[in-house]
Amino acid sequence: MTPWTGESTTAAPVMVTSAGVAYTDPVQDALARDLDGTLWALCAGAPTGKPQYGAELHPERQRAAMEGLLCACCRRPAGRNEHGMLWVLPILDDSVGTRWEGVRSAIPPMCEPCSTSAPLLCPRLRDGHVQLRVREAELIGVLGTLYPRPGSQKAPDPDAIVLYDSPDMPFVIARQAVRELRRTTVVAFAAAAP
Ligand SMILES: [Zn+2]
């Protein structure tokens, strides 16, 4: 699920009109849209070498795992018990004090075995992580690059979360599907590993 060396996201030429952002090549544009018309980042290369833990998840596989609720690491079904589905998220500086209710996550859930092994391998989790059980995890939007409207002097925002019902939706090139985690229970906190 993490990118592998040899894989990268490519920058294809895009154009922005009042209707939204599109790839300049119409064939590429059609292939990169999902059934809802959302435009997705293009990926190139084949997985070779080693997984690059700590990098942003590979768009195609992130989406498959997020939409199918498969493990972020191994793509088996995510762990589930009577308290809900298992999610392991990094603790970020600005998440200290977070109630972990309504958290928006671009990280897919995890299976039970990977929730033990992944924090040892992934630098983002090694710096501290939280284990949650989640009863509701609705797909609410995407994380991607938001392009300014034509005529605007603003630069594209490379890390925008855009909700499905937002008027910004036609202006984003999505990289990650985002779910909002609700009815959460904190199972455990782990501090940064030495
Ligand atoms: Zn797994």
Residues whose N, C-alpha, C, O or C-beta is under 5 A from the ligand:
A	BS01	ZN	C71 C73 C74 R75 C111 C114
